[in-house]
Amino acid sequence: MTSAPTRDAGVQTEAVTCCIAGCGPAGAMLGLLLARAGVDVLVLEKHDDFFRDFRGDTIHPSTIEVIEELGLLDAFSAIPQQRIDRLEAVFDSATAVLADFRELAVKHPYIAFVPQWDFLDFVTDEAKKYPGFRLLMGAEVLGVTRRGRRVTGLRYRGPDGPREVAATLTVATDGRDSDVRRAVGLTPVGYGAPMDILWFRISRRSSDRKGLFGRISSGRFVAMIDRGDYWQAAFAIPKGSDAELRRQDVEILRDSLAKLMPFLGDRVGELRSWADVKSLEVQVNRLRRWYLPGLLLIGDAAHAMSPVGGIGINLAIQDAVAAANLLAEPLGAGAVSERDLRRVQWRRWLPTVVTQGFQRIVQARLLGPVLQGRAVDPTSSPLRRLARLGFVRRLPARLVGVGVLPEHVRTPKAMEPAGQPTFDGRPWRATERS
């Protein structure tokens, strides 16, 4: 269990086996898995709550299977959600199915749209049932502590002032602008993107089509996500054009949206000003090295993903499952080596590279040309011939819905939610490490 705080030179300090910076999907899932395996965990989240709009919230078949393996499928299914079983794009000349999840040999052939704040509440509420889990909101990371080359913990400012936490292992899951990554001087390699994204809401009517679809026309692209009573829209703009666009009247966005999506013509006035429009700077990058002695980076802190396919949240969760599978046992033994951390990166390197490669192809071959004003015709003969090849047709659904190397929960349930340890209280040893 976490030790009681003590005073050291005016700063409260405490010790924990694993300290996780950032309670996004990767941090929350890793915290749950480790606490469930009997490891004491402290998760630091700099915000006071999870409620932030326009965050990744597509829960793919691979993640739903992890939830089922944890015995939480019924509780997850009770969360209000929208489900789709295909991704479609509406071009000027035709509608094309980009990915059909019904063709996948998986238990749950659909994507569930769950607001990320609901998903994080769901995961952390489950984690709090285990005595080794603690979540501290409003805790901003200020830096790392070291002993020689080894990262030994974090300095942070919590609700009660500055504190330090000493940890056998520190894990950074604090996003693509990771404070921990910056503190240790690691810099990801960037691969560029042709676009940035404008996020906004538009009301939805019962007569509108349902589900998720993209609308693609020369010079314009928008993805529409069905939220029940409103549309969440992701409007692509050329890279770096956001500031110039915002110097103009928001009418330019309303006009462009009305031309692209005529059925929204009488609703675009809901965008009263640029204050109703949020910006996302699209990044695609990854670290060459995801670890230092005593420190591991996963999720967006290790590899920022394009929004293409909504894959980022699921890749981050897969990282968390792999990390728990490989590190719970050495954490239980009280020592994590660089070799242990290297195994996590090796396990997740190929899925990251392949997924980013897929996203970069879509950006270069489809979205980039579209934003440059070039027309894309899905009815062209080469595309039709490719679509007849079953494995080609299924490939996007496989990459988006399942991924290259789907992870499964291998950590034992060494602790019961009520706090009664199994194995007569003895430290557990994993029966399978993959």
N, C-alpha and C positions, 0 to 999 in steps of 0.2 A: 504494500500500500504506500501511497505518497506520504513522505515524512511531514511532520508538523513544521511550519515555517519557523526559522530562527533568524536572529538579527546578526548582521555582519557589516560593520562599518556604516551603519545607518540604513542599509538596504536589506530588505527581507529576502532571504534565500530559502529554497527548498530543493529537495531531490526527488527525482522520478526516474523510472526506467526508460520511458520514451516520452519525449516532448515533441508535439506536432504543431508547427506554425501554420495556421490557416485552416478554417473549418469549412472549406468547400466540399464538393463531392468526394475527392480523394482523401482529404483529412478526416472527414466524418466516417467514411467507410473503413479506413485504416484503424481509426480509434476504436470502432465497434469490434472489428475482427481481433485486434490485439487484446482488448479488455475481455472479450469472450474467451480468449485463449489463456487468460490468467495473468496477463502483463498489465502493470499499472501504467496509465497513460494520462498525460495532461495535454489538452488541446487548447491553443490560444487563438482567439478570433478577434481581430481588431475592431470589428463593428459591434454595435450593441444588439443587433438582431440580424436575421437573415433576409429581411424584406428589402430586396433591391430588384427592380424590374429589368427586363431584357437581359436575363442571364440564361445560359444553356440549360434547357429543361427537357430535352428529348431523351427518354429512357428506352434504350434499344433492347432487342431480345437477349443479348449477352448479359446485360445488367439485370434484366428480369430473372434470368436463370440463376444468377448469383443470389438474388433476393429469395428465390424459392429454396435454394440450397441452405439458406439461413433459417428456413422455416417461417418466413415473414410474408409469403405471397398473399395470404388472405388480408393481412393488415395493409399491405401496399395497395391491393385492389380496391380497398375501401376508400382510398384517397380520391377525391374528385379528379378525373382525368379524361382527356380525349385520346382516342386510339385510331391509328390509321394503319393500313396494310400495304400501302403503295405510295410512291413518290411520283408525281406527275409534273410535267412542264407544258405550259400552253404557249405555243409559238404562233406567229402570225398565220401560218398555213395549216397547222395541225396540232393535235395534242399528243404528247409522247409519254409513255410510262418509263421513268428513269430507273426505278427499282421496285420490284414486286416481292414483298416479303412472304407472300403466300407460297412462293416456290422454294422457300428454305426448309430444310429438314431440321426444324427447331420446335421446341415445345410451345413457344409463344411468338408466333409469326406476325408481330406488329410492333409499332413504336407507340409508346405511351407518352403523352404530353402532360407533364406534372410541373406546376410552378416550382422553381428550385427551392424557394423558401419552405414549401410543404415537404419536399423530398428531404431537405436537411433536417427539418423538425422530426420527420419520421425516423431517419437513421439515428440522430442523436438521442431521441427519446428512448429508442431501443438500447443504445449504448449506455445510457444512464442507469439502466437496470443492473449493470454489473458494477461491483464495488471498486474495481480498479480504474474506472473511467471518470475523468473530470473535465468539464468544459468551462473555460473562463472567457466570457464575452467582454468586449471593451478592453482588450489586452493588445496593445500595439508593440510589435517587436522593435527594439531599438538597436540591437546588435547581437553578436555571438560572443560567448566566452571560450577561451582556448587554454590548452596546456601544451605548449610547443605547437606542433602542426595539428593536433587533435582538437576538434570542436567538442567542448564539454557541456554546452548548454546555451541558453539564451538570456539576454537582458530584455526586459519589457516594461512598459508602463501600463499598469492595471488600474482598476477603479480606485485602489487604495494607494496609488503612487508607484514609484519605480521598484522593481523586484528583479531577482535573478532566479533561474531554475537550472540546476545541474541535472544532466541526463546521460544515461548510458548511450542513448542514440537520440539525435535530433533529426527530425524529418521536416523538410520544407514542402508544404503543399499550398503556398500562399500566392499562387497565380503567376501569370506571365510577367508581371512587374514585381517579382518576388523581392521583398526586403532582405530575406536571408541570403538569397543568391547575390544580391548587391553587396551585402556586408562581407562576404567571403571572397569577393572579387571574381566570380565566375561570369563569363559572358557567352550567351548563346550565339550560334552561327545562324544568320538570317538568310532566308531563301526568297524573300520578296512576295508580293501579292499585287495584282493589278487593281484592286478595289478596296474601298472602305465601305462601311455599312451605316445607314441611317435607320434607327429603330423608332417606331411609333405605333400608336393604336388608332384603329378606325372601327366604329361600331359595326356589328354584324346583324343581319336580318335573317329570319327563318327561311326566306326564299333564296338566300345565297347558297352557292355550292358548299359542300362540306369538306373537311379534311385539310391537308397541306398540299399546296401546289405552287409552282413558280410560273411567273409570266415573263416571257422573254421576247423582246423585240429589238430591232436595230437601235443601239445606243442606250437601251434601258433593260433592267432586270429587277424584279421584285419577288420575294418569297412571301407567301401569305400563310399564316398559321392560324387555324381555327381554334379560338379560345372559348367557344360557346356563344357568349353574348358580344364578343368583339373579335376583330382580327388583329393579330400581332404581325406587323409588316416589317420586312427587312429589305430596304431599298438600297441597291448597290450604286455606288458612285465611283468615278475614277479615283485612283489612289492620290491622296494629298489634296483633293479638291474641296474638302469640307469647309475650310475657313473662307475661301472665296465664295462658295455657295451661300454661306450664312451672311455674307455682306449684302446679299440681295434680299428682296422681299420673299417671304415664305410662299408667296403665290406661285413662284417658279416650281416648287415641289408639288403644290396642289395641282397645277396644270399638267405636269408630267405624269402624275399618278392618275388623273382623270383620263388622259389619253391612253395610258397603258391598261387601265382597268375601268372601262366605261361604266360598269355597274356601280362603281363607287362615286360617280360624278356628283351626286347630290349630297355626299357625305364628306368630301375632302375639306370642306369648310371647318370640320372639327379640328383641323390643324390650324389653330388660331395664330401661333407664332412659332419661332424656332425653339422656344422653351418646351414645346410639346414633342420635340424630336431629339433623341439621344444619338450620340455618335460612337461607333466602334472602329478603332484603328485596327485593321486586319493585320495579323502577324503570322508568319509561318517560320518557326525557328526551332533549334534544339541545341542542347549542350553536348559537347563532345564527351564530357565526363560528368556523371550525375552524382558523384559522391566525393567526399573527403573523409579522412579518419574521423569517425563520430558523427558524420552528417550524410544524409541521403536527400536528394531532390527528386520528386515525382510529379506527375500531372503537368499542368501548364508551367510550373516552375522549372521543369526539365525540358519541356517541348510545347511551345504554343502552336495551336492548331488553327487552321482556317475554319470558318463557319460552314464550309461546304459539307453537306451531309449531316451536320449536327453531331459529329463524332466525338468532339473533345471531351464531353462529360463522361462518356463511356470508356474512352481510352484511359482517362484519369482513374476511373474506378477499377479498371483492369490492372493498372499499375499498383493500386492499393492492395488488391487481392494477391497479386504476385509477391509484393513486399511482405505482406503478412505471412504467406505460406513459407517464405524463405527465411524470415527474420524472427518469427515468434519463438522458435526454439533457442537460438543464441541469446535472444533477449531474456528468455526465461532462465538461462544459465548465467546471465549477468555480464556477458561480453559479446560484442559484435565486431568482427574483424573487417578489414578492407575487402578481403575475399568474399565475405558474406554480402557486402554492399555491391561489389562488382557483379555478383551473380544476379542481383535484381536488374541492373542495367543490361546485362547480356540477355536476360529473359525478355525484356521489354523493348530491346533495341530494334529488332526486325519488325514487330508490329508498328512501331512508331515510324520507321523509315518508309515502309510500304504504304501506310495510311497517308503520310504527308506527300509521298510521291503521287498517289491517286488524287489527292486534293490539288496538287500543283498542275497535274495534267488537265483537270477540269477547269482550273483557273486560266491556264495558258491556251487551251483549245476551244473553250466555250465562253467563259465570262469575259476574258480579256478582249477577244474579238468583238463580242456584243457591245461592250462599253466603248469600243473604238468606232462603233457605228456600222460594223459589218453584219450582214444578215446571216442567220443560221437556219438551214432548212432540214428538219428532221425527216422529211420524206425523200431526201436524196438517195439515189440507188446504193452508194456504199453503206450508208447507215441502215438501210432496209436489209441488205445482205447480212450485215453483222448481227442485226436483231434476230435473224433466223437461227443463229447459232446459240443453242440453249445455254452453254457454259458462259458465253459472252453476255447473254441477257441476264443471267443470274449473278454475274460477278459484282456489279454495283450493290445489289441487295446483300450479298455476302460480306463485302468490305464494310458497308455501312452498318448492317444489322448485327453481324457476328464478329467481324474482324479477322485478322490473320492468325492470331494465337489466343483464342478465348481462354480465360482463366476460370478455374473452379476452386471453391473453398476447400482447402486441405488442412486448415488449422483445426485442431480438436476443440470441442466446447468444454474447456477445462473448468469453467466456472458456470454455475447456474445463475440466472438473473436474480434470484433471492439472495445470492451471496454465498451459497454453500459450495465449497470446492469439491470436485470429484477427485478420484484417485487418492482418497484418504488424505487430501491436503498435500500430497507430495508434488514436487515440480513435475510437470508433464514433459513428455518427449514426443515429438511429432513422429507418427508412424509412416508418413510419406512426405518427402520433400521433392518438389518438382521445379 
